Amino acid sequence: MITFKGVHKWFKDLHVLNDINLHVNQGEVLVVCGPSGSGKSTLIRTINKLEPINQGTLIVDGLDLSDSKADINKLRAEIGFVFQQFNLYPHLSVMRNITLAPIKIRKMSKNGAESQAMMLLERVGLIEKRDAYPTQLSGGQQQRVAIARALAMKPRIMLFDEPTSALDPEMIGEVLLVMKDLAQSGMTMIVVTHEMGFASEVSDRVVFMDEGQILEEAAPDEFFKNPKHERAQQFLKEVLSPMH
Amino acid sequence: MLKYQFDWSVVTSGKYFEWLLSGLSTTIQLSLVSVVLSFLLGLLIAVMRMSSIKPVRWFAHGYLEFFRNTPLLVQIFFWYFGSYKILPTVINDWLNRTNFEFGAAVIALTIYTSAFIAEDIRSGVRSIPKEQLEAARSSGFSYIRSMQYIILPQAVRITIPPLINQFLNLTKNSSLAMTIGVMELTYQARQVESYTFKGFEAFTAATLVYVVLSIAITIMVTYYDKIVLSPMKAR
């Protein structure tokens, strides 16, 4: 479904992605972890071309992203993206946040889009907030609306860029619950996160990145019990330490 | 000078009152049409100014510099006396049969004000976090559609206080249209003065009407901001 072949990217002199080779299958849940600045957010942002790559091949859902004729807007409609800072549209109600793209891009009827939005709001447990505005919601609620907004486009892939990092600890659980539910429904997901509980419980595979490189790629059990790379061991010690 | 006899009745009733009233009506029409057109044109120029296509961006930049840096009176004269010479006869004939003074004033006021509005909107857009554009583009919206549905609605809300200023300026600037014979409020006040020699009364009345008009505009835009747009709280 997603294939990276020898992908490189530079921010000026900084080599943020260094020879990335990775394949993600349909229905797979992949967790990407690593210290901050390791390139994991950049990696996930190349998949819907929020960041263009400089070298190599990246094929997403059959579309070669280095092809300048590729219809990127059409591809993006098929990929849900969930941001660390939620990025809901503050001038629109929860309902309008969710229905805007389905109505304008998918050309759904207003009624159809709204009944779909109600089902999604029920799924993320926020049906009573349909008329609220984003600033009236807590961080956890905003992130759940953001997930519903992404799902409203019936995406084939969902990308999560540190979805719980900006949340207060007591709100992380509610967002992870929605993500778990989604993973079990067979959605293809790539999740950049430090939530190792989520990784071990839900993911099919864990990728560890540092300094723009993929250093380790393993099933979660193997990665947590027996990390091979020294920097992965160090990283796990830090994120799993109760003092942290 | 001390023997001057005030006579407010010339401006509160009768023929001269009706002149002032018709002047007010023309001022309101002129301002209203120009406010709407200059806002739309300003939006367009602002978007062009931020385009990733260089020639489009340069054109918008040139437009802004040109029209912001020439006196409005010169622009009014240009559209009234100058454009006449370069337009085809058919259009000129048509313009002569309609109200050409009014049209020229609308064009000049619209273009002049749109340059200021475009810059205000552009700074409004720049204050919207770039993540909003990323979120919109991630959903599959093109750049233009992202602007239309997500960025500009937020930017315009932020731009409301400077926009009020531009609308007030436009309304006051519309008095310059008298120089090409548009029979708006200032023109009519001068007519009243010419016929009655009651200049103090005539221009006091005109001044008061401008003040009331400006306050009304401020109240309307503020009301629109508070009541219609209030659900988006300050971020």
Interface residues (C-beta under 8 A of the other chain):
Chain A: N48 L50 N73 K74 L75 R76 A77 E78 I79 F81 F83 Q85 N87 L88 Y89 P90 H91 S93 L100 A101 K104 I105 Y133 T135 Q136 R149 A150 M153
Chain B: P129 E131 Q132 E134 A135 A136 R137 S138 S139 G140 F141 S142 R145 Y149 I150 P153 Q154 R157 L229 P231 M232 K233 R235
